[in-house]
Amino acid sequence: MRHLRPLALLLAAATLSSCGLVYTDIKVPRGYRTSAPSEVKSAPDDPLVVGKSCNRSAVFLFAWGDASYAAAVKDALGAREGILYDVRADVKVDAYLLGIYAKWCTVVTGRVAKL
């Protein structure tokens, strides 16, 4: 029974960290400074955009993806020329089958001002 305790702790750590025990290649958000409407050439008709970037893990062994703010902002801007301002960032986590498959996403919502 004592031999199962380290395995249980390792499994709990893997579950809580959303990383893989065999392979991990993920990027996570740290910080992002957004511009205020007064700092850019904002207009009332500036479009509202949403961008998303995700990390995934499977079977507690493999983890991959890019859930960084930079990737979410790039997805939000798409082919638009401009600067993102008045940004809100959220994290959405989906875990299936007790975490055997998990998806961790950074969702960025903001307005695009013309350069």
Secondary structure by P-SEA (a helix, b strand, c coil): cccaaaaaaaaaaaaaacccccbbbbbbbcbbbbbcccccccccccbbbbbbbbcccccccbbbbbccaaaaaaaaaccccccccbbbbbbbbbbcccccbbbbbbbbbbbbbcc
